[in-house]
């Protein structure tokens, strides 16, 4: 989420433009730099800061994490329907690799899909390839580390080498 707005109804954009008196460039700045984690939490665009605030009882931070987990669940559900089933859920990238809270929240209530998390193991995993689903889970849940900087470097090299 960071500072970007994420999923938003297109009519909300014009409503906000008019309500806040913004021109299209200002609206773009608002949606891309002042929304997401920062806009909802009022704290930070960094999930680590938001999770810390949740642990201290901050209600807006809790709303932020609840919204993130809700969006992840929507994607799991929609892709499960589109693919006619589900074998595994992979958590990757900065939040997926490092935020046990987000992984737990995203898997909570998903048992009907066959997703069952080993909550204690999940809390111990940070940035290493690990299966975090419970032994009796029908769907495997994994933390999969990435090296985004290396991928960007490789893609850049491929582009400039052509």
ZANU-141692 format. One record per residue (C-alpha): z, x, y; residue in three letters; residue number from 1. Coordinates in steps of 0.2 Angstrom, whole numbers, plus 5000, padded with zeros to 4 digits. Each point is the difference from the previous one (the first is absolute). Example, Ala and Ser with C-alpha at 12.3 -4.5 7.8 and 13.67 -1.06 7.14 Angstrom:
(r (5039, 5062, 4978), ALA, 1) (r (4997, 5006, 5017), SER, 2) 
END
This chain:
(r (5000, 5000, 5000), UNK, 1) (r (5004, 5014, 5013), UNK, 2) (r (4995, 4993, 5016), UNK, 3) (r (4984, 4990, 4995), UNK, 4) (r (5001, 4981, 4999), UNK, 5) (r (4995, 4998, 4982), UNK, 6) (r (4994, 4983, 4994), UNK, 7) (r (4999, 4988, 5015), UNK, 8) (r (4991, 4984, 5003), UNK, 9) (r (4985, 5002, 5011), UNK, 10) (r (5005, 4986, 5012), UNK, 11) (r (5017, 5009, 5003), UNK, 12) (r (4990, 5014, 5008), UNK, 13) (r (4993, 4989, 5014), UNK, 14) (r (5016, 4990, 5002), UNK, 15) (r (5009, 5017, 5003), UNK, 16) (r (4987, 5006, 5012), UNK, 17) (r (5002, 4985, 5010), UNK, 18) (r (5019, 4998, 4999), UNK, 19) (r (5003, 5018, 5004), UNK, 20) (r (4985, 5002, 5013), UNK, 21) (r (4992, 5014, 4990), UNK, 22) (r (4982, 5005, 5001), UNK, 23) (r (4991, 5005, 4983), UNK, 24) (r (5004, 5019, 5002), UNK, 25) (r (5018, 4996, 5004), UNK, 26) (r (5001, 4988, 4985), UNK, 27) (r (4993, 5013, 4988), UNK, 28) (r (5013, 5012, 5006), UNK, 29) (r (5013, 4987, 4997), UNK, 30) (r (4994, 4996, 4983), UNK, 31) (r (4998, 5018, 4995), UNK, 32) (r (5014, 5009, 5008), UNK, 33) (r (5014, 4987, 5004), UNK, 34) (r (5000, 4989, 4985), UNK, 35) (r (5004, 5003, 4981), UNK, 36) (r (5017, 5008, 4996), UNK, 37) (r (5003, 5004, 5019), UNK, 38) (r (4996, 4983, 5006), UNK, 39) (r (5010, 4990, 4988), UNK, 40) (r (5015, 5012, 4998), UNK, 41) (r (5001, 5006, 5019), UNK, 42) (r (5006, 5016, 4992), UNK, 43) (r (4986, 5011, 4994), UNK, 44) (r (4983, 5001, 4991), UNK, 45) (r (5008, 5011, 4986), UNK, 46) (r (5006, 4991, 4985), UNK, 47) (r (5014, 5012, 4998), UNK, 48) (r (5008, 4995, 5016), UNK, 49) (r (4998, 4982, 4996), UNK, 50) (r (5008, 5001, 4983), UNK, 51) (r (5015, 5010, 5008), UNK, 52) (r (5002, 4986, 5013), UNK, 53) (r (5000, 4987, 4986), UNK, 54) (r (5014, 5009, 4991), UNK, 55) (r (5010, 4998, 5017), UNK, 56) (r (4997, 4982, 5000), UNK, 57) (r (4986, 4999, 5013), UNK, 58) (r (4992, 4982, 4998), UNK, 59) (r (4983, 5005, 5008), UNK, 60) (r (4998, 5015, 4988), UNK, 61) (r (5004, 4989, 4985), UNK, 62) (r (4987, 4988, 5006), UNK, 63) (r (4988, 5014, 5001), UNK, 64) (r (5003, 5006, 4982), UNK, 65) (r (5000, 4982, 4994), UNK, 66) (r (4982, 4998, 5008), UNK, 67) (r (4994, 5016, 4992), UNK, 68) (r (5006, 4995, 4983), UNK, 69) (r (4992, 4982, 5002), UNK, 70) (r (4983, 5008, 5004), UNK, 71) (r (5001, 5012, 4985), UNK, 72) (r (5004, 4985, 4989), UNK, 73) (r (4985, 4990, 5007), UNK, 74) (r (4989, 5014, 4996), UNK, 75) (r (5006, 5002, 4983), UNK, 76) (r (4998, 4982, 4997), UNK, 77) (r (4983, 4999, 5007), UNK, 78) (r (4993, 5015, 4991), UNK, 79) (r (5008, 4994, 4984), UNK, 80) (r (4990, 4984, 5002), UNK, 81) (r (4984, 5009, 5004), UNK, 82) (r (5002, 5012, 4986), UNK, 83) (r (5005, 4986, 4987), UNK, 84) (r (5016, 5009, 4996), UNK, 85) (r (5011, 5015, 5004), UNK, 86) (r (5004, 5016, 4990), UNK, 87) (r (5009, 5011, 5013), UNK, 88) (r (5006, 5000, 5018), UNK, 89) (r (4999, 5017, 5008), UNK, 90) (r (5010, 5005, 5015), UNK, 91) (r (4993, 5015, 5010), UNK, 92) (r (4999, 5007, 5018), UNK, 93) (r (5014, 5004, 5011), UNK, 94) (r (5009, 4983, 4997), UNK, 95) (r (4995, 4997, 4982), UNK, 96) (r (5006, 5018, 4995), UNK, 97) (r (5016, 5001, 5010), UNK, 98) (r (5007, 4982, 5003), UNK, 99) (r (5010, 4994, 4985), UNK, 100) (r (5005, 4985, 5011), UNK, 101) (r (4982, 4995, 5003), UNK, 102) (r (4995, 5002, 4982), UNK, 103) (r (5015, 4989, 4994), UNK, 104) (r (4997, 4987, 5013), UNK, 105) (r (4981, 4999, 4996), UNK, 106) (r (5004, 4998, 4981), UNK, 107) (r (5015, 4988, 5003), UNK, 108) (r (4996, 4982, 4993), UNK, 109) (r (4984, 5006, 4992), UNK, 110) (r (5006, 4999, 4982), UNK, 111) (r (4989, 4985, 4997), UNK, 112) (r (4985, 5013, 5001), UNK, 113) (r (5009, 5011, 4987), UNK, 114) (r (5006, 5012, 5014), UNK, 115) (r (5018, 5006, 4996), UNK, 116) (r (5006, 5015, 5009), UNK, 117) (r (5014, 5012, 4994), UNK, 118) (r (5010, 4999, 5016), UNK, 119) (r (5011, 5015, 4997), UNK, 120) (r (4986, 5011, 4996), UNK, 121) (r (4990, 4994, 5015), UNK, 122) (r (5014, 5006, 5011), UNK, 123) (r (4999, 5017, 4994), UNK, 124) (r (4981, 5003, 5001), UNK, 125) (r (4992, 5008, 5016), UNK, 126) (r (4983, 5007, 5000), UNK, 127) (r (4997, 5004, 4982), UNK, 128) (r (4990, 4992, 4986), UNK, 129) (r (5012, 4988, 4992), UNK, 130) (r (4999, 4984, 4990), UNK, 131) (r (5013, 4989, 5008), UNK, 132) (r (4998, 4984, 4990), UNK, 133) (r (5013, 4994, 4988), UNK, 134) (r (4997, 5004, 4982), UNK, 135) (r (4997, 4981, 4996), UNK, 136) (r (4988, 4998, 5015), UNK, 137) (r (4983, 4993, 4995), UNK, 138) (r (4992, 5008, 5016), UNK, 139) (r (5003, 5019, 5003), UNK, 140) (r (5006, 5005, 5017), UNK, 141) (r (4997, 5017, 5006), UNK, 142) (r (5003, 5012, 5015), UNK, 143) (r (4985, 5010, 5002), UNK, 144) (r (5000, 5015, 5012), UNK, 145) (r (4985, 5003, 5012), UNK, 146) (r (4995, 5014, 5010), UNK, 147) (r (4991, 4991, 5015), UNK, 148) (r (4998, 5016, 5010), UNK, 149) (r (4990, 5008, 4986), UNK, 150) (r (4989, 4984, 4998), UNK, 151) (r (4996, 5000, 5018), UNK, 152) (r (4996, 5019, 5000), UNK, 153) (r (4989, 4997, 4985), UNK, 154) (r (4991, 4985, 5008), UNK, 155) (r (4998, 5010, 5016), UNK, 156) (r (4993, 5015, 4991), UNK, 157) (r (4987, 4989, 4991), UNK, 158) (r (4995, 4992, 5016), UNK, 159) (r (4997, 5016, 5010), UNK, 160) (r (4991, 5008, 4985), UNK, 161) (r (4986, 4987, 4999), UNK, 162) 
END
